[in-house]
Amino acid sequence: MTTTIQISDTLHSEMIKRKLFDRETYEEVIWDLIEDTKELNEQTKTEIAKARAEIKAGQFHTLAQVKEQLVL
């Protein structure tokens, strides 16, 4: 279902600023805003906590180390 809404000139200007590219639709802009406000799911929260623990424990490689290994 397609519908039309009325928005203020100020909001219209703000939506134009939020477009990632010129041909992006306002619907895409709105979906991006909705996605940004969604809560992370439990699996993602768990993975983030695990990654933070690994970093704290020193279990990571720097970009410089990875570049060095790839240049071999």
PyMOL commands that set and color helices and strands:
alter all, ss='L'
color gray80, all
select helices_A, chain A and resi 9-18+26-37+42-56+63-71
alter helices_A, ss='H'
color red, helices_A
deselect
rebuild
show_as cartoon
